[in-house]
Amino acid sequence: MTLRFLRHFAEMLVAMYVGMLVLGPLWPIPTDRADVASFVMATDMSLAMAVWMWHRSHDRLAIGEMTAAMYAPFAVLLLPWYAGLWSSGIVLVGGHVLGILAMAAVVLRHPTGSAGPRTGPLTRWPTALALLATVDNVVDPRPLPAWSLVVLAVSYLLIGLLRRTLRPARVLRRQLAAAGFYLTLIAVALLAPGDVGLWVVGTGWLAHAGWDWWHHHHDAVVPRPFAEWCGVVDAVIGISVLVSVAL
């Protein structure tokens, strides 16, 4: 029981901070508004924790309680803040401290999932390697040049040629069409004015994650571990580029 509690508690802590790290840059937080800042942070943490609990097969009640544990402490501390009794800092710091205690209480009630982790890419080692390879993109989102899309245009074709998995003819046609699509995206990104080109690049990387997922699901052209690794890398890079443009 103790080991299950500690494992689930550690998972929730990691998910909490991943949520703030990854989702935080998507919207600026006004430092002088404790209500807005606390709502945004609670949302970031809740989304990440809910996704992970879903992956670990926790039921809706457990996920709902964990989400409430993220919002409730801030809501309680905001009442004196509205009355002018203390500063925004007390709300934000106190909300995190009380949130961790509330999270521990939920973990005690629901130490494990109902049926074990769900199967899928998140259970495999390529995902971990992909996340390690893209830590830089998460910590420091940055734009990428349009020519970076060349990698997405030719990678599956080259691997398919080497593995001789571009048969029957419809498989080759599908890969050539995808390559043509990404070459067109490169041209659009190069010709687009201002930040439009960067939006195209980010969307292109993110869209390729769906292409990877299709190949992973159908075990087609490339090895499944590669499709999984590539899908996570493409998704993280795509989101990183889009975040860098939005900021």
Backbone bond lengths (Angstrom), bond angles and torsions (degrees), N, CA, C in turn:
res aa  C-N    CA-C-N  psi(-1)  N-CA   C-N-CA  omega(-1)  CA-C   N-CA-C  phi
1 M - - - 1.466 - - 1.521 110.96 -
2 T 1.348 116.50 -44.22 1.470 120.54 -179.12 1.518 111.35 -63.32
3 L 1.338 116.24 -43.26 1.462 119.98 -179.85 1.526 110.97 -65.50
4 R 1.335 117.21 -39.57 1.471 119.86 178.09 1.524 110.64 -63.95
5 F 1.342 115.14 -41.72 1.460 119.26 179.01 1.528 110.85 -61.94
6 L 1.342 116.51 -47.36 1.463 120.46 -177.96 1.522 111.42 -63.98
7 R 1.331 116.08 -39.33 1.468 118.67 179.90 1.520 110.96 -65.68
8 H 1.331 116.71 -47.39 1.465 120.13 -179.59 1.530 110.88 -65.61
9 F 1.326 116.92 -38.98 1.462 120.58 178.91 1.526 110.22 -63.43
10 A 1.348 117.05 -43.44 1.468 120.79 178.29 1.524 111.01 -63.62
11 E 1.335 117.38 -40.14 1.466 120.97 177.64 1.522 111.07 -60.57
12 M 1.331 116.62 -41.62 1.451 120.21 -179.22 1.529 111.72 -68.55
13 L 1.338 116.74 -37.53 1.468 119.71 176.69 1.519 110.91 -62.36
14 V 1.336 115.56 -45.78 1.470 119.42 179.95 1.519 109.83 -63.16
15 A 1.339 117.16 -45.25 1.468 120.13 179.80 1.521 111.26 -61.41
16 M 1.335 116.79 -38.93 1.462 121.11 178.64 1.521 111.50 -57.94
17 Y 1.321 115.70 -49.26 1.467 119.21 -176.65 1.524 112.15 -74.81
18 V 1.327 117.05 -32.26 1.466 119.34 174.63 1.522 109.73 -63.12
19 G 1.331 116.63 -41.57 1.458 119.93 178.50 1.511 112.55 -59.40
20 M 1.339 116.62 -44.97 1.464 119.68 179.24 1.524 111.51 -67.51
21 L 1.336 116.29 -37.64 1.465 120.72 -176.77 1.519 111.94 -70.71
22 V 1.339 115.82 -43.46 1.467 120.28 -174.57 1.527 112.06 -83.91
23 L 1.334 116.99 -43.06 1.460 120.18 -175.30 1.526 112.81 -88.04
24 G 1.340 117.13 -25.54 1.460 120.51 -177.98 1.519 114.98 -52.40
25 P 1.361 117.82 -45.15 1.471 118.65 -178.53 1.521 114.82 -66.14
26 L 1.349 117.66 -11.45 1.462 119.35 -176.56 1.521 112.93 -71.15
27 W 1.334 117.29 -22.63 1.462 119.53 178.87 1.521 109.10 -146.81
28 P 1.339 116.72 133.44 1.476 120.05 179.07 1.523 111.49 -69.73
29 I 1.329 116.11 145.04 1.463 121.30 -179.52 1.524 109.44 -109.74
30 P 1.322 119.27 119.03 1.473 120.66 177.16 1.529 110.83 -68.20
31 T 1.325 116.65 120.46 1.468 120.72 -175.20 1.518 113.16 -68.10
32 D 1.347 117.71 -19.29 1.458 119.86 -177.44 1.531 112.90 -93.44
33 R 1.315 117.46 2.77 1.466 121.23 -179.91 1.530 109.12 -121.29
34 A 1.329 115.79 95.83 1.460 120.36 -178.17 1.517 111.53 -64.45
35 D 1.339 117.94 -32.19 1.459 120.07 -178.73 1.529 111.34 -67.32
36 V 1.349 115.74 -45.82 1.464 119.12 179.59 1.523 110.59 -66.93
37 A 1.336 116.61 -46.59 1.462 120.89 -178.11 1.523 111.35 -60.65
38 S 1.325 117.27 -43.46 1.464 119.98 -178.53 1.526 111.16 -68.08
39 F 1.331 117.03 -38.17 1.468 119.96 178.35 1.521 111.01 -63.54
40 V 1.340 116.57 -43.64 1.467 120.28 -179.82 1.527 110.48 -63.95
41 M 1.330 117.10 -45.80 1.463 119.71 -179.03 1.522 111.35 -65.00
42 A 1.329 117.21 -41.87 1.468 120.19 178.71 1.526 110.57 -62.58
43 T 1.327 116.96 -37.27 1.459 121.12 178.10 1.518 111.06 -66.65
44 D 1.340 117.31 -45.80 1.465 121.25 178.44 1.530 110.81 -57.07
45 M 1.327 116.09 -47.43 1.457 120.38 -177.91 1.520 111.29 -67.50
46 S 1.330 116.61 -42.47 1.465 120.51 -176.98 1.519 111.92 -64.42
47 L 1.328 116.66 -42.03 1.463 119.68 -179.35 1.522 111.50 -60.72
48 A 1.342 116.35 -48.03 1.460 119.81 -178.78 1.525 111.46 -64.68
49 M 1.324 116.40 -42.33 1.458 119.93 -178.51 1.530 111.34 -68.89
50 A 1.332 117.29 -37.58 1.462 120.65 178.57 1.525 111.35 -64.71
51 V 1.336 116.17 -41.89 1.470 119.77 178.54 1.521 110.36 -61.59
52 W 1.337 116.27 -44.58 1.461 118.54 -178.26 1.532 110.97 -68.41
53 M 1.325 117.62 -39.02 1.469 119.50 178.69 1.524 110.53 -66.24
54 W 1.323 117.08 -37.31 1.466 119.65 174.58 1.517 110.02 -60.34
55 H 1.342 116.45 -44.69 1.459 120.77 178.73 1.526 111.25 -60.52
56 R 1.336 116.72 -35.39 1.457 120.99 -179.95 1.543 112.57 -85.22
57 S 1.329 115.89 8.91 1.474 123.12 175.13 1.527 113.89 66.56
58 H 1.323 119.05 30.14 1.461 120.83 170.84 1.529 108.81 -73.03
59 D 1.312 116.41 150.41 1.456 119.70 -178.15 1.534 110.77 -80.37
60 R 1.330 114.44 175.08 1.469 120.01 -175.21 1.525 111.83 -64.61
61 L 1.324 116.44 -34.37 1.464 119.32 179.78 1.524 110.85 -62.35
62 A 1.323 116.88 -45.88 1.465 120.43 179.99 1.526 110.95 -63.44
63 I 1.325 116.97 -42.72 1.467 120.56 179.65 1.525 110.10 -65.13
64 G 1.337 116.70 -41.12 1.462 120.06 178.35 1.516 112.07 -63.55
65 E 1.334 116.89 -41.14 1.463 120.00 179.19 1.525 111.29 -66.06
66 M 1.329 116.73 -39.02 1.462 119.19 179.16 1.528 110.59 -66.38
67 T 1.319 116.51 -38.73 1.461 119.91 177.17 1.524 110.68 -63.58
68 A 1.332 116.87 -43.50 1.464 120.50 177.58 1.523 111.22 -62.26
69 A 1.342 116.41 -34.68 1.467 120.51 179.66 1.522 111.86 -65.26
70 M 1.318 117.25 -24.02 1.460 120.37 178.58 1.534 111.61 -82.23
71 Y 1.321 117.36 -34.78 1.467 120.88 -176.50 1.524 113.40 -87.74
72 A 1.345 116.37 -39.30 1.467 120.16 -171.10 1.529 114.29 -57.22
73 P 1.343 120.34 -45.74 1.471 118.88 -179.00 1.525 112.96 -59.71
74 F 1.328 116.89 -41.05 1.466 119.54 178.12 1.525 110.38 -64.32
75 A 1.328 116.04 -41.86 1.465 119.48 -179.01 1.528 111.38 -60.66
76 V 1.335 116.74 -41.41 1.466 120.61 179.63 1.528 110.99 -66.09
77 L 1.332 116.51 -43.43 1.465 120.42 -176.93 1.522 112.96 -73.61
78 L 1.328 116.61 -19.42 1.466 119.24 -179.56 1.529 112.32 -73.39
79 L 1.312 117.42 -25.86 1.469 119.52 -178.15 1.534 111.48 -60.34
80 P 1.351 120.18 -50.17 1.474 119.41 175.46 1.528 112.54 -65.61
81 W 1.335 117.00 -29.78 1.470 119.22 178.14 1.531 110.42 -64.68
82 Y 1.329 116.54 -42.99 1.460 119.90 177.07 1.531 111.05 -61.85
83 A 1.325 115.67 -31.20 1.466 119.79 179.24 1.523 112.30 -82.00
84 G 1.336 117.46 -1.78 1.457 121.83 178.60 1.518 114.21 76.63
85 L 1.342 117.49 22.51 1.460 120.47 -176.23 1.525 112.79 -86.34
86 W 1.335 117.51 -23.35 1.473 119.13 175.60 1.519 110.81 -153.09
87 S 1.342 114.56 174.55 1.466 121.42 -169.94 1.526 111.43 -86.19
88 S 1.337 113.68 170.71 1.467 120.05 176.27 1.516 110.98 -62.46
89 G 1.332 116.68 -36.42 1.461 120.03 -178.75 1.513 112.73 -58.06
90 I 1.334 116.63 -39.68 1.467 120.14 178.95 1.519 110.49 -64.11
91 V 1.325 116.95 -39.21 1.461 120.71 179.26 1.522 110.75 -63.49
92 L 1.332 116.54 -47.47 1.463 120.49 -174.77 1.524 112.09 -70.93
93 V 1.335 116.94 -46.60 1.467 119.96 179.34 1.527 110.54 -69.20
94 G 1.328 116.36 -47.09 1.464 119.85 179.82 1.518 112.51 -62.01
95 G 1.334 116.69 -36.71 1.454 120.18 178.91 1.515 112.30 -63.12
96 H 1.347 115.99 -38.58 1.460 119.34 177.68 1.522 111.60 -67.22
97 V 1.326 116.00 -43.98 1.472 119.73 -179.19 1.523 110.91 -63.19
98 L 1.330 116.39 -49.80 1.459 119.84 179.45 1.531 111.17 -66.17
99 G 1.334 115.82 -31.86 1.463 119.28 178.34 1.511 111.91 -64.16
100 I 1.336 116.68 -38.52 1.464 119.78 178.22 1.522 110.64 -66.02
101 L 1.343 116.90 -39.73 1.459 120.22 177.17 1.530 110.80 -65.00
102 A 1.328 116.77 -42.09 1.468 120.38 178.27 1.525 110.48 -65.35
103 M 1.322 115.69 -37.80 1.462 120.09 177.63 1.527 110.80 -62.20
104 A 1.341 116.56 -42.13 1.460 120.68 178.11 1.524 111.18 -60.63
105 A 1.330 116.65 -38.84 1.460 120.34 179.20 1.534 111.06 -64.10
106 V 1.340 116.86 -40.18 1.466 120.42 178.60 1.523 110.30 -67.49
107 V 1.339 116.32 -40.27 1.466 119.93 178.77 1.530 110.55 -61.65
108 L 1.332 117.07 -38.61 1.465 120.15 177.71 1.525 111.31 -62.57
109 R 1.333 115.76 -36.14 1.469 119.57 179.40 1.522 111.69 -74.94
110 H 1.320 117.13 -32.65 1.469 121.67 -176.10 1.526 109.10 -132.38
111 P 1.326 119.01 73.18 1.469 121.06 -173.63 1.521 114.28 -69.54
112 T 1.315 118.66 -24.93 1.462 120.89 -178.09 1.511 109.69 -138.33
113 G 1.346 115.70 166.59 1.450 121.03 174.94 1.522 111.28 -74.39
114 S 1.318 115.82 171.75 1.457 119.84 -175.87 1.522 113.03 -80.90
115 A 1.326 117.25 -27.34 1.467 118.82 -175.40 1.515 111.99 -144.28
116 G 1.302 118.10 25.73 1.456 120.33 -179.03 1.504 111.31 78.59
117 P 1.337 117.24 171.63 1.456 120.50 -178.34 1.522 112.55 -63.24
118 R 1.309 115.69 147.13 1.458 119.84 176.43 1.524 108.66 -71.15
119 T 1.325 115.59 150.48 1.454 119.22 177.02 1.512 109.19 -79.99
120 G 1.315 116.30 158.09 1.456 120.28 179.59 1.515 111.66 139.70
121 P 1.327 117.24 -174.80 1.456 121.20 -175.41 1.517 114.68 -55.25
122 L 1.372 118.28 -32.71 1.457 118.62 -176.44 1.519 113.01 -66.09
123 T 1.324 118.49 -16.19 1.460 120.64 -178.22 1.515 111.84 -89.81
124 R 1.308 120.08 -0.46 1.459 122.28 -171.51 1.522 111.36 -109.54
125 W 1.323 114.24 153.25 1.463 120.42 -176.81 1.525 114.35 -63.86
126 P 1.364 121.06 -31.21 1.471 117.75 179.96 1.525 113.63 -58.69
127 T 1.330 117.25 -30.33 1.461 119.97 178.42 1.522 110.64 -63.41
128 A 1.340 116.05 -44.57 1.467 119.82 179.17 1.523 110.65 -61.75
129 L 1.325 117.02 -42.79 1.467 120.05 178.91 1.527 111.33 -63.75
130 A 1.338 115.48 -39.48 1.469 119.36 179.91 1.518 111.22 -64.84
131 L 1.326 116.84 -41.59 1.464 120.06 179.64 1.522 111.16 -66.50
132 L 1.321 116.67 -38.09 1.472 119.64 176.63 1.529 110.48 -65.04
133 A 1.332 116.43 -38.26 1.465 120.60 -178.15 1.518 112.56 -70.43
134 T 1.327 117.20 -19.20 1.467 119.68 -175.43 1.531 112.61 -115.15
135 V 1.326 117.14 18.33 1.467 120.01 178.17 1.522 110.74 -56.17
136 D 1.332 116.12 -40.66 1.468 120.98 179.25 1.520 111.52 -56.57
137 N 1.316 116.56 -42.29 1.461 120.11 -177.96 1.517 112.21 -67.90
138 V 1.326 116.45 -30.44 1.459 120.40 178.76 1.521 110.56 -74.79
139 V 1.337 115.81 -45.32 1.459 120.82 -177.25 1.522 111.91 -72.60
140 D 1.333 116.27 -37.97 1.465 120.23 -176.00 1.524 109.86 -134.49
141 P 1.352 118.05 78.12 1.466 120.72 -179.93 1.523 110.67 -57.54
142 R 1.318 115.52 136.87 1.467 119.00 -177.96 1.528 109.99 -145.84
143 P 1.326 117.34 154.15 1.467 120.21 177.70 1.521 111.13 -73.26
144 L 1.314 116.69 159.08 1.456 122.64 175.79 1.524 108.90 -124.06
145 P 1.324 117.47 148.12 1.468 119.69 178.10 1.522 111.21 -70.08
146 A 1.316 115.58 159.88 1.465 120.70 -177.40 1.522 112.17 -60.99
147 W 1.355 117.15 -33.03 1.457 118.54 -176.90 1.525 112.73 -66.58
148 S 1.343 117.63 -13.45 1.466 119.07 177.87 1.533 111.36 -62.26
149 L 1.330 116.78 -23.28 1.456 120.88 179.03 1.528 112.60 -68.58
150 V 1.345 117.05 -14.62 1.468 120.21 177.16 1.524 110.64 -58.47
151 V 1.341 115.38 -38.12 1.464 119.98 179.13 1.522 110.57 -56.50
152 L 1.323 116.44 -42.14 1.458 120.94 -178.68 1.526 111.55 -72.32
153 A 1.322 116.19 -28.21 1.466 120.26 -178.01 1.522 112.51 -73.30
154 V 1.332 117.41 -34.27 1.470 119.42 -170.58 1.523 114.26 -111.84
155 S 1.343 118.68 -14.90 1.466 119.55 -171.40 1.524 112.89 -59.87
156 Y 1.337 117.70 -48.76 1.464 119.76 -177.82 1.516 111.86 -68.88
157 L 1.332 116.16 -33.97 1.463 119.05 177.32 1.524 110.78 -63.78
158 L 1.321 117.41 -47.02 1.461 121.18 -178.02 1.528 110.95 -64.65
159 I 1.327 116.05 -46.01 1.468 118.70 -179.90 1.526 110.66 -64.33
160 G 1.330 116.44 -39.70 1.461 120.23 178.01 1.508 112.28 -62.96
161 L 1.333 116.75 -38.74 1.460 120.28 177.37 1.529 111.06 -64.66
162 L 1.315 116.09 -44.19 1.468 120.20 -178.78 1.529 111.19 -66.92
163 R 1.329 116.72 -37.11 1.470 120.48 -177.97 1.535 112.39 -90.30
164 R 1.329 116.37 -6.17 1.464 121.88 -178.70 1.534 111.21 57.59
165 T 1.339 113.49 46.30 1.472 119.38 -179.12 1.527 111.99 -114.46
166 L 1.332 117.03 20.08 1.462 120.55 179.85 1.528 111.78 -95.06
167 R 1.295 116.93 26.28 1.454 122.99 177.19 1.524 108.79 -119.09
168 P 1.363 116.04 147.92 1.463 130.79 0.61 1.522 113.34 -70.85
169 A 1.316 115.64 -172.96 1.462 120.91 -172.15 1.524 112.90 -59.48
170 R 1.328 117.18 -32.22 1.470 118.65 -178.53 1.531 111.02 -64.50
171 V 1.319 117.45 -29.66 1.465 120.23 177.84 1.518 109.78 -66.86
172 L 1.320 117.07 -44.79 1.455 120.71 178.17 1.521 110.98 -63.35
173 R 1.328 117.13 -42.05 1.466 119.92 179.18 1.528 110.61 -62.03
174 R 1.318 116.63 -39.79 1.465 120.56 179.33 1.533 110.89 -63.01
175 Q 1.315 116.55 -43.26 1.457 120.20 -179.70 1.528 112.12 -68.73
176 L 1.323 116.73 -38.09 1.469 120.22 177.35 1.522 110.88 -66.07
177 A 1.330 116.51 -38.35 1.469 120.39 177.86 1.524 110.38 -64.30
178 A 1.326 116.56 -41.50 1.465 119.79 178.16 1.516 111.30 -64.67
179 A 1.336 116.38 -41.50 1.462 119.85 178.18 1.527 110.42 -62.82
180 G 1.334 116.44 -42.15 1.462 119.92 177.91 1.513 112.15 -63.13
181 F 1.318 115.95 -38.20 1.468 120.46 177.96 1.521 110.70 -61.17
182 Y 1.329 117.39 -45.57 1.461 119.71 -177.70 1.529 112.27 -72.79
183 L 1.315 117.96 -30.95 1.462 119.66 173.98 1.535 110.05 -65.66
184 T 1.324 115.94 -36.94 1.471 120.13 175.75 1.522 110.82 -65.47
185 L 1.343 116.99 -41.00 1.461 120.32 177.41 1.526 111.26 -60.34
186 I 1.324 116.75 -38.22 1.464 120.44 178.16 1.527 110.49 -60.33
187 A 1.331 115.47 -45.97 1.466 119.63 179.50 1.519 110.94 -62.40
188 V 1.329 116.68 -42.66 1.469 120.51 179.40 1.528 110.29 -63.10
189 A 1.330 116.60 -43.45 1.462 120.59 -178.34 1.528 111.40 -65.10
190 L 1.331 116.60 -36.15 1.465 120.19 -179.87 1.524 111.86 -71.47
191 L 1.325 116.45 -33.35 1.463 120.61 -176.11 1.524 113.29 -90.69
192 A 1.317 117.18 -16.44 1.461 120.53 -175.30 1.532 110.91 -70.83
193 P 1.317 117.51 144.55 1.468 120.63 -179.05 1.528 112.95 -79.17
194 G 1.307 116.68 149.04 1.464 122.63 171.95 1.518 113.51 55.86
195 D 1.335 114.57 -133.96 1.467 120.54 -176.73 1.522 113.05 -82.48
196 V 1.326 117.43 -2.82 1.465 119.78 -178.65 1.522 110.51 -59.66
197 G 1.347 115.82 -40.39 1.452 119.73 179.29 1.512 112.40 -60.66
198 L 1.329 117.01 -38.17 1.465 120.70 179.00 1.527 111.16 -68.12
199 W 1.328 116.74 -37.25 1.464 119.74 175.54 1.529 110.16 -61.87
200 V 1.328 116.34 -38.78 1.471 120.32 178.45 1.527 110.30 -64.86
201 V 1.334 116.46 -43.29 1.462 120.42 -179.66 1.527 110.49 -62.53
202 G 1.334 116.53 -48.55 1.460 119.66 -179.67 1.515 112.45 -61.32
203 T 1.335 116.02 -43.00 1.464 120.08 179.14 1.522 110.94 -64.69
204 G 1.344 116.22 -37.29 1.463 120.32 178.59 1.519 112.33 -62.39
205 W 1.329 116.76 -44.80 1.469 120.20 177.41 1.520 110.92 -63.35
206 L 1.324 116.54 -43.06 1.461 120.44 -178.38 1.529 110.53 -66.38
207 A 1.322 116.87 -40.01 1.471 120.61 179.66 1.524 110.92 -64.20
208 H 1.325 116.70 -33.66 1.467 119.61 -179.00 1.525 111.58 -65.66
209 A 1.335 117.01 -24.15 1.467 119.77 175.85 1.530 109.79 -61.41
210 G 1.332 116.75 -36.95 1.462 120.24 175.69 1.518 112.05 -66.18
211 W 1.320 116.32 -38.31 1.474 121.64 175.25 1.534 110.21 -61.28
212 D 1.329 116.07 -42.50 1.466 120.90 177.26 1.524 110.79 -62.48
213 W 1.347 115.29 -43.59 1.461 118.83 -179.22 1.522 110.58 -60.52
214 W 1.316 118.21 -41.37 1.465 121.76 179.88 1.523 110.03 -59.93
215 H 1.328 116.34 -45.11 1.471 119.74 -179.71 1.522 111.33 -68.13
216 H 1.339 116.73 -36.51 1.457 119.55 176.64 1.524 110.39 -63.97
217 H 1.308 116.69 -44.15 1.466 121.76 -177.71 1.523 111.51 -64.64
218 H 1.341 116.80 -38.30 1.463 120.96 -176.47 1.525 112.76 -96.61
219 D 1.329 117.08 -0.36 1.471 121.70 -178.45 1.527 110.45 50.62
220 A 1.339 115.25 52.43 1.461 121.08 -172.72 1.526 111.90 -116.10
221 V 1.326 116.19 144.89 1.469 127.59 170.72 1.540 112.52 65.74
222 V 1.313 117.37 -60.38 1.469 120.67 -176.35 1.526 109.58 -109.98
223 P 1.348 118.23 160.62 1.472 119.83 175.56 1.526 110.86 -60.20
224 R 1.322 116.94 142.69 1.465 120.52 -178.16 1.531 112.71 -57.48
225 P 1.339 119.71 -41.71 1.474 118.28 177.25 1.521 112.83 -59.33
226 F 1.351 116.30 -36.40 1.468 118.63 178.40 1.521 110.33 -67.54
227 A 1.325 117.88 -42.57 1.463 120.60 179.96 1.521 110.44 -61.19
228 E 1.331 116.51 -39.52 1.460 120.29 178.90 1.524 110.92 -66.43
229 W 1.333 116.21 -48.78 1.471 120.86 179.06 1.524 110.25 -58.29
230 C 1.321 115.69 -46.85 1.463 120.76 -177.77 1.524 110.97 -64.06
231 G 1.327 117.02 -38.74 1.457 119.94 -179.51 1.517 112.61 -62.79
232 V 1.331 116.78 -42.84 1.462 120.02 179.47 1.525 110.25 -68.18
233 V 1.337 116.94 -44.27 1.467 120.45 178.65 1.527 110.60 -59.27
234 D 1.334 116.59 -47.19 1.469 120.32 -178.04 1.524 111.35 -62.55
235 A 1.333 116.49 -40.96 1.466 119.74 -179.31 1.523 110.95 -65.11
236 V 1.327 117.05 -45.37 1.466 120.48 -179.16 1.526 110.57 -64.51
237 I 1.333 116.64 -45.20 1.472 119.59 179.92 1.520 110.47 -63.46
238 G 1.330 117.02 -44.00 1.465 119.97 179.81 1.515 112.53 -59.84
239 I 1.332 116.44 -46.66 1.465 120.33 177.89 1.510 110.55 -63.83
240 S 1.329 117.51 -39.16 1.471 121.89 179.75 1.520 110.77 -60.62
241 V 1.327 116.37 -44.63 1.468 119.78 -179.85 1.529 110.48 -64.82
242 L 1.323 116.97 -44.96 1.456 120.37 -178.84 1.538 111.48 -63.90
243 V 1.338 116.28 -39.21 1.467 120.38 177.47 1.521 110.12 -64.18
244 S 1.339 117.50 -42.02 1.468 120.69 -178.82 1.528 111.25 -63.13
245 V 1.334 117.48 -32.74 1.465 120.39 178.21 1.527 110.35 -75.32
246 A 1.332 115.81 -38.17 1.457 119.74 -175.60 1.533 111.99 -71.01
247 L 1.332 117.32 -29.17 1.462 120.19 -177.19 1.531 111.95 -72.52
